[in-house]
Amino acid sequence: MSATAAPHAVFSHTVERGEDGALSVGGVDVRELAGQYGTPLYIIDEQDMRDRACAFRDQFATAFGRHGAEVDVYYASKAFLSSKVARWMRADDLCMDVASGGELEIALRGGMPAARLGLHGNNKSDAELRRALEVGVGRIIVDSFTEIETLDAIAREMGTVAPVLVRVTTGVHAGGHEYIATSHEDQKFGLSLASGAAFEALLECHDAEGIDLRGIHTHIGSQILSLAAFQESAERMLGLRASFLMEAGVELPEVDLGGGYAIQYTPHGEALSPHDAAYGMADAVAAALAKVGGSWPHFSIEPGRAIAGPAGMTLYRVGVVKHVALDDGGERQYVAVDGGMSDNMRTITYGAEYTATVASRLSDAEPALSRVVGKHCESGDIVVRDVELPHDIARGDLLAVPATGAYGRVMAHNYNAMLRPAVVSVRDGESTVHIRRDTLEDLFAWDVAPD
């Protein structure tokens, strides 16, 4: 692949490169988007994102439907959330998970029915629990004995009953960086299956007057490629369900098997497709139920970044370009852009890998080993660690980094008093603002001026 070609396996499906070398997405030239909205700019390919959402919905429905089972797909608000995205997910018949009072309110603002929301979180406040019960959230995923006791008391005080799933740490964990593995024992989420805490939590919920115990939930990590971990986790979860039926006489009606399916970040990366995930999970569940017994429950899954991530790109404008000699006699081209760690925290936080391409023109120049860096006062302020870019890349060029639809804008911050970028979606030649760009007035509004 040349240094100027768009790596289509990584970019969203409607991205094209025109005869003059400029990229377009959703039928809109990125130069037009940069001119209208400025850079850095998060761009969502609406058609791509919604197609991915529907693919998870349809593939899981078909795969589990072979066994007479139903599956709900929960869109991950923490990956990217706007009221317009909530509206898309409602229209495409998905549910949504939220992990804070703020995410809950944005989802509701977008018209997502409260009954199709799941409230996560390891340390939910009393106010968040009250609000969830007040609006009729479909399920609250409890994460501790403290939360069970608190939620029970609040629900009884309000004269209602809280629909609950118990979050279980199965001891199976998978994915990339240790900070995104979520089912090993030594971490903050959930209640341990191995220690018996999960079973005890189920008993407490079952006996609590203010709680309607619906089922169990687990999440084993993020950016997962292998189905083997999901298969082991499913067997342990269904084993817990069978044990609870045997000892408590209650067959839990719902099981959430989490998600965290991998997406492709670089041309040489891999992804787990909705089809493979769906049929692999359905087969794993069938095998587990044949082993431990019990009927097919109502399932739910949470694809995480796999819906939003591949549908987004970040558009930057190049500033300074430097050529730095390396110890091995080679050279690295440093390409500084007008954003950085304030709009993409994943490289410095997780060592995440991305790719990039010149988005505004063609180039016949030889490719050069390059590093895309930001403008922050940190040597670790890296957007793309290693990528080949044309040797003639220069100030003013537009650079596109794909697969940034998840965890870009939601983790963005104002370090060095940087202004957070806007988010726009594109479809059929039209662009729509989801989140406006920060302004200096925003910064001044937070700063309390001296007397």
MINULUM-168056 format. One record per residue (C-alpha): z, x, y. Coordinates in Angstrom, 1 decimal. Each point is the difference from the previous one (the first is absolute). Layout:
# MINULUM-168056
       zz       xx       yy
        Z        X        Y
...
# end
This chain:
# MINULUM-168056
       zz       xx       yy
      0.0      0.0      0.0
     -0.9      1.4      3.4
      2.5      0.5      2.8
     -1.5     -2.9      1.9
     -0.4     -2.5     -2.8
      2.3     -3.0     -0.1
      2.1      0.2     -3.2
     -0.7     -3.6     -1.0
      2.3      0.1     -3.0
      2.9      0.5      2.5
     -1.1     -2.1      3.0
      0.1     -3.8     -0.1
     -3.0     -1.8     -1.4
     -1.8     -0.9      3.2
      0.0      3.5      1.5
     -3.6      1.3      0.6
     -1.5      3.0      1.7
     -2.9     -0.7      2.3
     -3.1      2.1      0.5
      1.6      1.7      2.9
      3.1      0.9     -2.1
      2.4     -2.4      1.5
      2.2     -2.1     -2.3
      0.3     -3.7      0.2
      2.5     -2.3     -1.6
     -0.3     -3.7     -0.4
     -3.3      0.3      1.9
      1.6      1.6      3.1
     -0.8      3.6      1.1
      3.2      2.0      0.2
     -1.2      1.5      3.3
      0.1     -3.6      1.4
      3.5     -0.5     -1.4
      1.2      3.3      1.5
     -1.5     -0.9      3.4
      1.6     -3.5      0.0
      3.4      0.7     -1.5
      0.5      3.7      0.5
      1.2      2.6     -2.5
      1.9      0.5     -2.2
     -0.9     -3.3     -1.5
      0.9     -1.7     -3.3
     -3.0     -2.0     -1.3
      0.4     -2.6     -2.8
     -3.1     -1.0     -2.0
      0.9     -3.7     -0.3
     -2.6     -0.8     -2.7
      1.1      3.0     -2.1
      3.7     -0.8      0.3
     -0.4     -3.7     -0.9
     -2.3      0.8     -2.9
      2.7      2.3     -1.4
      2.6     -2.7      0.4
     -2.1     -2.5     -1.8
     -0.9      2.5     -2.7
      3.7      0.5     -0.8
      0.5     -3.8      0.1
     -2.9     -0.8     -2.2
      0.2      2.9     -2.5
      3.7     -0.7     -0.7
     -0.5     -3.7     -0.3
     -2.8      0.5     -2.6
      1.8      2.7     -1.9
      3.3     -1.8     -0.3
     -1.7     -3.4     -0.3
     -1.3      1.1     -3.4
      3.6     -0.4     -1.1
      0.7     -3.2      1.9
      2.0      1.8      2.6
     -0.1     -0.1      3.8
      0.3      2.8      2.5
      0.8      0.1      3.7
     -1.3      3.0      2.0
      2.3      1.1      2.9
     -1.6      1.9      2.9
      2.2      2.9      1.2
      0.9     -0.6      3.6
      1.4      3.5      0.3
     -3.5      1.4     -0.6
     -1.4     -1.7      3.1
      1.0     -3.2      1.6
     -1.3     -2.1      2.9
      0.1     -3.7      0.5
     -3.8     -0.1     -0.6
      0.4      1.8     -3.4
      2.6     -2.5     -0.9
     -2.6     -2.7      0.8
     -2.6      1.7     -2.2
      2.4      0.2     -3.0
      0.9     -3.6      0.4
     -3.6     -1.0      0.0
     -0.7      2.1     -3.0
      2.9     -1.5     -1.9
      2.2      3.0     -0.3
      3.7      0.2      0.5
      1.7      2.7      2.1
      3.1      2.2     -0.3
      2.0      0.9      3.1
      2.8      2.5      0.3
      1.6     -0.8      3.3
      0.7     -2.8      2.4
     -2.8      1.3      2.2
     -2.6     -0.1     -2.8
      1.2     -3.5     -0.9
     -0.6     -1.3      3.5
     -3.5      1.5      0.3
     -0.9     -1.5     -3.4
      1.2     -3.4      1.2
     -1.8      0.4      3.3
     -3.2      0.6     -1.9
      0.5     -3.3     -1.8
      1.0      1.3     -3.4
      2.1     -2.8     -1.6
      3.6      1.1     -0.5
     -0.1     -1.1     -3.6
     -2.6      2.7     -0.7
      2.1      2.8      1.5
      2.3      2.3     -1.9
      2.8      1.8      1.9
      0.7      3.6     -1.2
      2.4      2.6      1.3
      3.0      2.0     -1.2
      2.2     -0.8      3.0
     -0.9     -3.5      1.3
      2.1     -1.1      2.9
      1.9     -3.3      0.1
     -2.5     -1.1      2.7
     -3.0      0.8     -2.1
      1.5     -1.9     -3.0
      0.8     -3.0      2.1
     -3.5     -0.1      1.6
     -1.6      0.3     -3.5
      2.0     -3.0     -1.2
     -0.6     -1.9      3.3
     -3.8      0.2     -0.3
     -0.1     -0.5     -3.8
     -1.2      3.5     -1.2
     -1.3     -0.4     -3.5
      2.1      2.8     -1.5
      2.6      2.5      1.0
      0.0      3.2     -2.1
      3.7      1.0     -0.2
      0.7      3.7     -0.2
      3.8      0.3     -0.4
      3.2     -1.7     -1.0
      1.0     -0.1      3.6
     -3.1     -1.9      0.9
      0.5     -2.5     -2.8
      3.5     -0.8      1.2
     -1.1     -0.1      3.7
     -3.1     -2.2     -0.7
      2.0     -2.4     -2.2
      2.5     -0.5      2.8
     -2.6     -0.5      2.7
     -2.0     -2.4     -2.1
      3.1     -2.1     -0.8
      1.0      0.0      3.6
     -3.4     -1.2      1.0
      0.0     -2.7     -2.7
     -3.0      1.4     -1.8
     -0.9      2.1     -3.1
     -1.7      3.4      0.2
     -3.0      0.7     -2.3
      0.6      3.4     -1.4
     -1.6      2.8     -2.1
      2.2      2.9     -1.0
     -1.6      3.4      0.7
      0.3      2.2     -3.1
     -0.3      3.8     -0.3
     -1.5      0.4     -3.4
      0.2      3.8     -0.2
     -3.8      0.2      0.0
     -1.4      1.6      3.1
     -3.5      1.1      0.9
     -2.1      1.0      2.9
     -0.4      2.9      2.4
      2.7      1.3      2.3
      3.6     -0.4     -1.0
      0.7     -2.1      3.2
     -2.3     -2.7     -1.3
      1.3     -0.2     -3.6
      2.2     -3.0     -0.1
      1.3     -0.7     -3.5
      1.9      3.2     -1.0
      3.8     -0.3     -0.2
      1.0      2.3      2.9
     -1.4     -2.0      3.0
      0.9     -2.8      2.2
     -1.9     -3.0     -1.4
      0.9     -2.5     -2.6
      2.5     -0.4     -2.8
      0.0      2.2     -3.1
     -1.3     -1.3     -3.3
      1.5      3.0     -1.9
      3.5     -0.4      1.3
      0.1     -3.7     -0.5
      0.3     -0.7      3.7
     -3.3     -2.1      0.0
      1.3     -2.2     -2.8
      3.4     -0.5      1.8
     -1.9     -0.9      3.2
     -2.0     -2.6     -1.9
      3.3     -1.5     -1.3
      1.5     -0.1      3.5
     -3.1     -1.6      1.5
     -0.1     -2.6     -2.8
      3.7     -0.9      0.6
     -0.3     -0.1      3.8
      0.0     -3.5      1.5
     -2.2      1.1      2.9
     -2.6      1.8     -2.0
     -3.0     -1.3     -2.1
     -0.8      2.9     -2.3
     -3.8      0.0     -0.5
     -0.6      3.3     -1.7
     -0.2      3.8      0.2
     -2.0      2.5      2.1
     -0.8      3.7     -0.3
     -2.1      2.5      1.8
     -0.5      3.4     -1.6
     -1.7      2.0      2.8
     -3.2      0.3      2.1
     -3.4      1.6     -0.3
      0.0     -0.4     -3.8
     -3.0      0.7     -2.2
      1.3     -0.3     -3.5
      0.7     -3.4     -1.6
      2.3      1.6     -2.6
      3.0     -0.2      2.4
     -0.7     -3.6      0.8
     -0.2     -0.8     -3.7
      3.4      1.6     -0.7
      1.5     -1.7      3.1
     -1.4     -3.4     -1.1
      1.5      0.4     -3.5
      3.5      0.9      1.4
     -0.1     -2.9      2.5
     -1.0     -2.5     -2.7
      2.6      1.4     -2.3
      2.6     -0.7      2.7
     -1.3     -3.5      0.3
      0.2     -0.5     -3.7
      3.6      1.4     -0.1
      1.0     -2.4      2.8
     -1.4     -2.9     -1.9
      1.9      1.0     -3.2
      3.3      0.7      1.7
      0.0     -2.5      2.9
     -2.2     -2.7     -1.5
     -2.3      0.2      3.1
     -3.7      0.9     -0.1
     -0.9      1.3      3.4
     -3.2     -1.7      1.3
     -1.3      2.8      2.2
     -0.7      3.8     -0.4
     -1.4      2.2      2.7
     -1.5      3.3     -1.3
     -0.5      1.6      3.4
     -3.1      2.0      0.6
     -0.7      3.2      2.0
     -3.5      0.4     -1.3
     -1.8      3.2      1.1
     -2.8      0.1      2.5
     -2.6      2.7      0.7
      0.8      2.2      3.0
     -2.5      2.9     -0.5
     -3.5      0.2     -1.6
      1.6      1.6     -3.1
      2.9     -2.4     -0.2
      0.4     -2.9     -2.4
      1.0     -3.7      0.3
      1.3     -2.7     -2.3
     -2.4     -2.9      0.1
      1.2     -3.7      0.1
     -1.8     -0.6     -3.3
      1.6      2.9     -1.8
      3.4     -0.8      1.4
     -0.2     -3.7     -0.9
     -1.2      0.3     -3.5
      2.2      3.0     -0.7
      3.1     -1.9      1.2
     -0.9     -3.2     -1.9
     -0.5      2.0     -3.2
      3.3      1.8      0.6
      1.9     -3.2      0.5
     -1.6     -1.6     -3.1
      1.1      3.0     -2.1
      3.5      0.0      1.5
      0.5     -3.8     -0.6
     -1.2      0.4     -3.6
      2.7      2.7     -0.4
      3.0     -1.5      1.9
     -0.8     -3.7     -0.3
      0.0     -2.8      2.6
     -2.6     -2.1      1.7
     -2.3      1.1      2.7
      1.7     -0.2      3.4
     -1.6     -0.5      3.4
     -1.0      3.4      1.2
     -0.4      1.7      3.4
     -1.4      3.3      1.0
      0.0      2.1      3.2
     -3.1      2.2      0.4
      1.5      1.7      3.0
     -2.3      2.3      1.9
     -3.0     -0.9     -2.3
     -1.1     -2.9      2.2
      0.5      1.4      3.5
     -0.4      3.7     -0.5
     -3.7      0.4     -1.0
     -1.0     -2.6      2.6
      1.1      2.1      3.0
     -1.1      3.1      1.8
      1.3      1.8      3.1
     -2.4      1.1      2.7
      0.9      3.1      2.1
     -1.7      1.9      2.7
     -0.2      3.8     -0.4
      1.6      2.2      2.7
      0.5      3.7     -0.6
     -1.7      1.9     -2.9
      1.3      3.4     -1.0
     -1.1      2.5     -2.6
      2.9      1.9     -1.6
     -0.3      3.1     -2.3
      1.7     -0.3     -3.4
      1.8      2.7     -2.0
     -2.7     -0.1     -2.7
     -2.7      0.9      2.5
     -1.2     -3.6      0.4
      0.2     -2.3      2.9
      1.4     -3.4      0.7
     -1.3     -2.4      2.6
      2.8     -1.9      1.7
     -1.1     -3.4      1.4
      2.5     -1.6      2.4
     -0.3     -3.7      0.6
      1.6     -2.4      2.4
      2.5     -1.3     -2.4
      2.0      1.5     -2.9
      3.3     -0.5     -1.7
      0.8     -2.8      2.4
     -2.7     -2.2     -1.6
      0.0      1.4     -3.5
      3.4      1.2     -1.3
     -1.0      0.3     -3.6
     -1.4      3.5      0.1
      3.1      1.6      1.4
      2.4     -2.3     -1.9
     -1.6     -0.1     -3.5
     -2.6      2.8      0.1
     -2.6     -2.7     -0.3
     -3.7      1.0     -0.2
     -2.8     -1.6      2.0
     -3.6      0.8      0.8
     -2.0     -0.3      3.2
     -3.5     -0.2      1.3
     -1.8      0.3      3.4
     -0.6     -3.6      0.9
     -2.2      0.2      3.1
     -3.0      2.2     -0.8
     -1.9      2.0     -2.5
      0.4      3.7     -0.4
     -2.1      2.6     -1.8
      2.7      2.7      0.5
      1.5      1.7     -3.0
      3.3     -1.5     -1.2
      3.2      1.8      0.8
      3.4     -0.1     -1.6
      1.9     -2.1      2.5
      3.4     -1.4      0.7
      0.3     -3.1      2.1
      3.2      0.2      2.2
      1.6     -2.2      2.6
      1.2      0.8      3.5
      3.8     -0.1     -0.6
      2.3      2.9      0.5
      0.5      0.6     -3.7
     -1.8      2.5     -2.2
      0.2     -2.6     -2.8
     -2.0     -2.5      2.0
     -2.9     -0.2     -2.5
     -2.2     -3.0     -0.6
     -2.4      1.5     -2.6
      1.1      3.3     -1.6
     -3.3      1.2     -1.5
     -3.4     -1.4      0.6
     -3.5      1.3      0.6
     -1.3     -0.9      3.5
     -3.1      1.2      1.8
      0.4      3.4      1.7
     -1.4     -1.5      3.2
      2.6     -2.7      0.3
      1.0     -0.2      3.7
      2.1     -1.6      2.7
     -1.0     -3.7      0.4
     -1.2     -0.5     -3.6
      1.5     -3.0     -1.9
      1.7      0.7     -3.3
      0.7     -2.7     -2.6
      2.9      0.2     -2.5
     -0.4     -2.6     -2.8
      2.6     -1.7     -2.2
      2.6     -0.4      2.9
      0.3     -3.7     -0.1
      3.5      0.2     -1.6
      3.0      1.7      1.6
     -1.9      1.2      3.1
      0.9     -2.4      2.8
      3.1     -1.3     -1.7
      1.5      3.5      0.0
     -1.4      1.0      3.4
      2.4      1.2      2.6
      0.2      1.3      3.6
      1.0      3.6     -0.6
     -0.9      2.1      3.0
     -0.3     -3.3      1.9
     -3.3     -0.6     -1.7
     -1.5     -3.5      0.3
     -0.5     -1.7     -3.4
     -3.7     -0.9     -0.8
     -1.4     -3.5     -0.1
     -1.0     -1.7     -3.2
     -3.3     -1.9     -0.1
     -1.8     -1.7     -2.9
     -3.8     -0.2     -0.3
     -2.2     -2.4     -1.8
     -3.6     -1.2      0.3
     -0.6      1.9      3.2
      3.2     -1.2      1.8
      3.3      1.7      0.7
      3.4     -1.6      0.4
      3.2      1.6      1.3
      3.1     -0.3     -2.3
      2.4      2.3      1.9
     -0.7      1.2      3.5
      0.3      3.6      1.0
      3.3      1.1      1.6
      0.0      0.5      3.7
      2.1      2.1      2.4
      1.6     -3.2      1.1
      1.3     -0.4     -3.6
      1.6      3.4      0.2
      1.5     -0.7      3.4
      1.3     -3.4     -1.3
      2.1      1.9     -2.6
      1.2      2.7      2.4
      2.9     -1.0      2.1
     -0.8      1.4      3.5
      2.7      2.0      1.8
      1.8     -1.8      2.9
# end
